[in-house]
Amino acid sequence: MLMTPCRRCRGEVVQKSRGRLTMVGALMLAAAGLGLISPLLWVPAVVVAMTGAYLLAWASIGKGRWCRGCKRFDGV
């Protein structure tokens, strides 16, 4: 895990593997399809889908970087 200073607040920026974030996010979105099987799985499927979408956004827009200080993507 690589730590660099944030451009906004000079806090710690954590960088995760973009490939792993993309893979896990895509798998979570695919797993959300299980909500079609039973109405009991709809709520967990929505939560899993939202989390997967967030991970994909972190990997693409945020370039795998997250500031611990200002709680934002530090992707530029």
Protein Blocks (a to p, Z undefined) as FASTA:
>chain_A
ZZdddfklopacddddfklmmmmmmmmmmmmmmmmmpmklmmmmmmmmmmmmmmmmmmmm
nnopacfklopacfZZ
